[in-house]
């Protein structure tokens, strides 16, 4: 079975247009040529990809599977061309980095800024995901480096401690909870919350733990940044759950109090995870070293790196 990129593009165009004629036009080929290519694909597979109807065509189950994989292949090829083009423009390497909400908002901007300034030939693709999604992406080689909470399943990955990152509850200074030293999620799940926008990795994480209690968090408002969450909490709109580093930074200006969260999943650290450190390209290993060196005592980052490389 041999499909070339022209075959894949043609099939996607046919799927989008709903007719072989429309797909041929979008692919800049004749109807006869397009029809011949599709027949060749079906013959190679030994299964029909299209169901011919009076007014067009519909994908069969096999055809829908081909559409899915064709999109992935063509997207990867576009990315390949883009990255190779960047090499021609002087870029020496790309790093694909996925991180959770806390790492993105609180820990990475300064670290990545100093790394990029020191390595002008390296570019970084950075995206926020939930920690579980990131771990799966690292395992499947969909990214080079992940920064995740250590509370997720990290089996099969090499991990290196990055930052302590406990979650805390933030409340208005006059709130009844402001006098408490610590609470559990079960104690506050019925409160009105200020949270991050839907799709945020942190909010997905909190929603998951609320579901385990058989409850849903009640949001009065959802915002795009943890700083905004703290400000609205300080204004008395509700309570929130944010990384402790954010609560410390915003505490005075936002007018909030922080209360420890006793759930085991809240006492977390951020870790750098990779599939196999010594198998990564040199420029990706450079970034790992830089991430570990930031704010680490002299020699500690190198010791952590050596320990992980030496592990079987």
N, C-alpha and C positions, 0 to 999 in steps of 0.2 A: 504494500500500500504506500504510494508516494503521492502526496499532495504538495504542490508548490504554493507560494504566497499568493499568486494570481488566482489559483483555485479557491483559496480561502476567502480572499476579498470578493470574488465573484459570488460565492455562496452567501456571504453576508449581505451583499447588495440585493440578491434575489429575495432573501428573507425579508429585508426592509421594504422592498418595492412590492412584494407580493406577486410578482410575475417574473418569468425568465426574461421577457422583453425589457422590463424596467431594470432588472439587474444587469443585463448586457449593456444597456445605455449608460448606466452609472459606471460600468467597468470599461467603457470605451472599446467595446468589441461587438462584432456582429452577432445576431441572434443565433445563427448556425454554429458559430464558434462557441458561444456560451452553452448552447444545448449539448454540444459534443463534449465539452469539459465536464458538465454535470453528469452526463451518461457515463463518462469514464470514471468519475468518482464513485458512482453507484456500482459500477462493474467491479472496481477494485475492492470495495467493501463487501459486495455480495448482498447488499440491502438497499431498499429504496430510501432516498433522503428527502424526496419531495412527493407530495400527493397532488397529482394534477387534477384541477377542478375546472369548471366551466369558465370561471372568471379569474383564474390565476392559479397559484400554487400555495400549499401549506406544508410546513415542515412535518415530517414524520417524527416519532420519538428519536430515531437515530439522527435525523436532521437537526433536531433541537440540541442534541448532544454535540453535534459538529459545530453549531452556532456558538455554543458556550466556549468550546476549546479554541475555535478560530479567533474569537475576540481576544482570548488570553494570549495566544501566539502573536497576533498582530500588535497588541499593546506592548508586548515584550520586545518585539522587533523595533517598534517606534522608540522605545526607551533605549535600546541598543544603539540605534542610529544617532539619537541625541547625545548619548554619553560619548560615543566615539567621535562625534563632531566636536564635542568639548575638548577632547584630547588634542585635536588639531588646532584648537584655539588656545592651547597652552595649559589646559587643565590636566593634572597628572593623576587624578583619581576621584572617585565618588564614594561616599559613605552613605549607606541606607540605614537611617536611625529611626527607630520607633520608641516612643516613651509614653508614660502615663501623664495625667493632668498635672500632678504635683511636680514631677521632673520638668515638665515644659514651662510651667508658670514660675517656679521658684528656684530651680537649681541649674538649669541648662543655659539660659541666655548669656550669662557672663562667661561660663566655661567655654561654650561654643564660640563666642566672640573672640576670646583669646586664642583659641585653636585656629580659627580661620585666619586671624591676623598673622599668626606665626607660620601658616602653611597656605600661601596664596594660590598654589596649584591644586588644592583639594576643594571639592564642593560637597555639600551635605544635603540629602533629601531627608527632611524631618517631618514626622507625622505623629499625631496623638492617637493612641488606641487604648483600650483597656489592657490591663496587665495580662489577662488570660489570652487575649488575641495576640499580644506581642510575643508571648512565649511560643504560641503555635506558629507564628510567622517566622521566628528564629529557627525553630525545628525544621520548617519546610523550606528554609533558605530564601524566604521572601524578603528578608532584610539582613543586614550585616550585624547590627548591634541592637539589643533591646535594653531599655531601662524600665524595670518593673518593681512592684512591691513583692517582697519575699514571701508573702502569704499565698501566692499562687503555686500551682504545680510546676516545678522547674526540672522535672526528671529528664535526664538525657542532655542537659545543658551545663556548660561551665559558667559559674557565677562568681562575681567579685563584688564585695560590699562597696556601695557608692556613698550613701548618706543615710543617717537615721531619719525617719519620716513618719512619726506617729500622727494619727488623726485626733483632733480634739473637737469638742462642742464649743461654739461661740454663741454667747447670749448677750442681750442688752444689759447694761450695768444695773438697771433696776429690776431685772427679771428675777422671779423666785429661785431659779436655778443658779443665779450668780453667787449664792452663798455656799454652793455645794463644791466639794473637792473633786468628786468623780461621779459619773453616771454611766449606765449601760444603755445601749440603743433601745432595749426593751422598755426602759424607763421614760424615754422621750419620744417614742415612735408616734404617739398621738398628738404631738405638738405641731404647730404650723411652722413650716420651714421656708427659708430662703435658700435656693440652690442654684446650681449651674444649669445651663441650657441643655435640653435633651440631646443625647449623643455624647455628652461629656464622659470621659472615662471614669472620673471620680463618681459622678452621679450614678452611672451604671453599676459601679461597685457597691455603693450604698443601697441602691434599689434591690440588688441581689440579696444583701443581708436582711433587708426589711422583709423580703418575700419569705425568707427562711423562718421569720417570726409569724408568717401568715398575715402580714400587714403591708400597706403601701404608704409611703411618705406623702404628706399633704403639703404641696408647695403653694405659697401665696404668690411667689414670683420666681422666675428663673432667669439668670443673668449669664453674661459671657465670661466674666472673670471672677476669680476668688476675691480680689480686692473689692469688687462691687458687692459681692455677697457680704463681706464684713461691714461695709458701709451701711447697707440696708438693714442688717441685723442691729447695728448700733442705733439706727433710727427707730427701732422698735417694731419692725415689720414681722419678725419671726426669729427663729434660731437657725443655726447652720452647723455643718460639719466640714471642717477645712483642715489642711495640714498645719501642724503646730508652728512651723516656720512662718507661715502666712499670718497666723493669729498673733505671733510675737511681733512681727513687723507692723501689722495694722492695728494692734491693740489700742494704743493711745489715740491715734488720729481718728479711728472709727468709733471709739467709745464702746468697746466690747470687753467682756470678760471671757476667759477661756476656762473650760471645765474638762478634766481628763475623761477620756472615753475608755471604759474598763474592758470592753470586748477584746479578745485575744487578737482578732484580725486588725484592730486599730493600732496595736503596738507593733508597727511594721518598720522595716527599713527598705530603702531602695537599693537594688542590685543591678549591676551591669551583667547581662547574659549574652552568651555567644554559643554557637554550635561547638567549635573547636578553635581556640585562640591561635594556636600555632599554624593553623591552616588558612588563616585570614590573610589577605593581601597586606603588604607592609604598611600602606597608608591607613588601613583600618586599625591595625595594631597600634599605630601612632596615636590614633584618637583614643583608643582604650587606655593607653598609658597617660594621655593628657587628662582624661576623665578621672583616673585614679589619683593622679598627682595633685589635682586641684584641692586645696585646703587640707591635704594629708601631711602628717609629720614627715620630715626628711627620712627617706629610706623605706617608709611604710608601703608606698605605692609599688615600688620595685619589688619588695618582698612579696606582696600579694600577687603581683603579676608572675613572678618566678614560681611561686607555689602552684598557681593554676596551670602554668605551662608544663610543669613537671608531673602533674597528675596524669594517670593513665586514662 
